[in-house]
Amino acid sequence: MAKHTVVLIPGDGIGPEVTGATRRVLEAAGFDVAWIELPAGATAVEQGYDDVLPPETLAAIRTNKVALKGPVTTPVGKGFRSVNVQLRQALDLYAAVRPVRSLPGVATRYQNVDLVIIRENTEGLYSGIENAVVPGVVTSLKVATEKGCLRIARWAFRYATRRHRRKITVFHKANIMKLTDGLFLSCARKIQEEEYPNIEYEETIIDAGCMKLVQDPTRFDVLLMENLYGDLVSDLCAGLVGGLGVVPGANIGDEAAVFEAVHGSAPDIAGKGVANPLACLMSGVMLLNHVHEEALGERIKAAYNAVLAEGAVRTRDLGGTAGTDEFADAVIARL
Ligand code: NAD
């Protein structure tokens, strides 16, 4: 029997290509795993399921607690709720973690970027509570609960402590949204003061924070923010280190964790074998750390760093000509 069982959701668009490549690298590195492959997204509907998130897929993640997920496409205008929002809410995956690092051999405007974005994943403006008040007037409700704000703050400070990070910066707009963002801030302050005085703490109004990020991202360490802000700032930060093809992610709750790249299903390049599998592979390394296979994760990280530093095999988004599988093969050769 395999040591680990992981749910594998290939997803849509480039999803099957990048998860397929990731699976090959993880197995080649010696990950002793049984994959349970299940659909989600447009693929699930095409296979005859009534919903983009089939009950079997959700149940398998609940049972096995860990999943590697490719990006999915939510068919627009057909009444389906987003797979990602459903997963986050059903499994209470309240912490989204996105490490953003400069990579060897990937030339960008900045060197030495080493940020981690921690995004509250279940509340804020993405709570999905919208109303038509009267014809011509609609509202979208921003939700912040003390419980939600305290637990994401505690999660962030614990993460920073375990990972030997030095500082947490909260991005906010409490000058305008005094109650919701005000609560987010007061909870973060409380956790820092009462439980984690070891970690430096600062607050920045998000508009100024974005300016400072693009001026000099190296002045930040761990960024903590509510749902919508985290979504936007993640892509901004991806742009600092080479784009969406190189930024991994994890959605973590107390009972389950789903690992996936920040990027989407990239319909413009789907099926062409040219997608960069690195973001998904890096998410796979985060998964290995989560299941306490850190040594395997380090080997894979060293292998892809070597391939990038050598520069001969690169995907098109990083200025090269290699395809998805060619890049994965090069990583496997360096393991
Ligand atoms: P996208 O991330 O799919 O693509 C944006 C751009 O980045 C495209 O030009 C694409 O070719 C490029 N790109 C993305 N990933 C790449 C990779 N690995 N290698 C090389 N290039 C890559 O964003 P989008 O076009 O806004 O969204 C497309 C679909 O994906 C939408 O249906 C959206 O809802 C969905 N989406 C899903 C997720 C998810 O499941 N986690 C996240 C974001 C978007």
Residues whose N, C-alpha, C, O or C-beta is under 5 A from the ligand:
A	BS01	NAD	G70 P71 V72 T73 T74 L244 G245 A261 V262 H263 G264 S265 A266 P267 D268 I269 A275 N276 D317
